[in-house]
C-alpha cells in the first residue's frame, strides 16, 4: 500500500487549524475591525493565509493524491480538474455576491462608497472588459485574490505527482526551484486591464508553502518528532521575529527599521512569499504539533468541535465569510465601533460561520438517501389485540415497530 493511501484518514489537527484560519480571515476582512490588532499578522511574518494554504496543500494530498496512485493519472487529473471547476465557479459566485452586497450597501445606507472601498468602479465603468477579465482571471481585485491563487496551485498537482514517480524528493526540489526562479524573474500574472498591477498572491511563490503541506501529507518528507532543543529553537525564532515584524516596536528602533528596509522584498514580501514567512510558519507549526503531541484527542472536545467543523467545510465557510465580512463592516458603520459592538459583530459572524459549516455538513451527508426508518422518529408500541375471539367486522391490531 502506498504512503498516500495510508494517510487517507482526516486529521483533526488539520481541520482545527484550518477552522482557526477561517475565523481569523473573517476578522481580517471586516473593514476597520479593531480585532485585527490581535491577529497573527500583527506579530510575525506568517498569518492565517499561510495556515490556510498549507492546510489546503495537506488536504489536497489526502483527498487527491491517492487517486493518482489507485486509479492512475487520467482519473487523478480528472479529479483535480473537477476541483478546479468547483473553485473557479466559487470564485465567480463570490465576486458577484460581494459586489451585490456593496452595491446595495452603497445605495441604501448612504454611509460611504462601499463599491469604491473595494475599487470596483472600473468594473462598472467598463463592464464588458470587466467581465472578460473576470472570467479569464486577468481581472483579480485584491479582495478576491486567494481562490485564483489556490486554483493555479491545484493545477500544478498532476505535474508534482508525475515528478514523484521519478523520486519522492524531486517534486520538492522542483517547487523550491520554481519559488527561487520566481524571486528573480517575477512570473507575475496580470490583475487588472487598466494598469500593470499583478496578482497580490503570486501562486509561483506560494507554491512553496502549499506543496510543503502536500509533501508532508504524502510522507515525501517527514517532520522531526518533538524534541526539546528544536522546540526551544523554534520558540526563540518566533520571539526574535516579534520585534522585527511588530511595527510599534520596529518603528522606534533604527536598526530594526534599516533591517526591514534592506530585506523586506527578499525575506518578508507577501506577494512573492518571502523566505522568512515560510520559516516563521514552519516554526509555529512545529510548536503547535509539539504542544498537541499525545493530546490530539482534546480537539474532539465538544467545545472545539465547532471550529473543526468550520475547517472541514473550508471552501463554503471561506466564501460566506468574505460576503459576511462586508456586511459586518456596514453594521459597524451604523452602530459604531465601541468594545461591545465590535465583540457582538465579530462573535455573531463566528456563530453564523459555524452554523453554515454544520448546515453544509448536513447536506453533504445526503440525509435523503438514508432508509426511511433511519429518519422516522421512534414510536411507542401500539396496544396489542386482546386475546379471545374477534367480533364480526373487527380489524386485528398490529404491534408497531419501535
Buried (B, 14 or more C-beta within 10 A) or exposed (E): EBBBEEBBEBBBBBBBBBBBBBBBBBBBBBBEBBBBEEBBBBBBBBBBBBBBBBBBBBBBBBBBBBBBBBEEBEEBBBBBEEBBEEBBEBBBEBBEBBBEBBBEBBEEEEEBEBBEBBEBEBBEEBEEBBEEBBEEBBBBBEBBBBBBBBBBBBBBBBEBBBBBEEEBEBBBEBBBEBBEEBBEEEBBBBBBEEEEEBBBBBBBBBBBBBBBBBBBBBBBEEEEEBEEEBBEEBBEBBEEBEBBBBEEEBEEEEEBBEBBEEBEEEBBBBBBBBBBBBBBBBBBBBBBBBEBEEEEEEBEEEEBBBBBBBBBBBBBBBBBBBBBBBBBBBBBBEEEEEEEBBEBBBEEBBEBBBBBBBEBEEEEEEEEEEEEEEEEEEEEEEEEEEEEEEEEEEEEEEEEEE
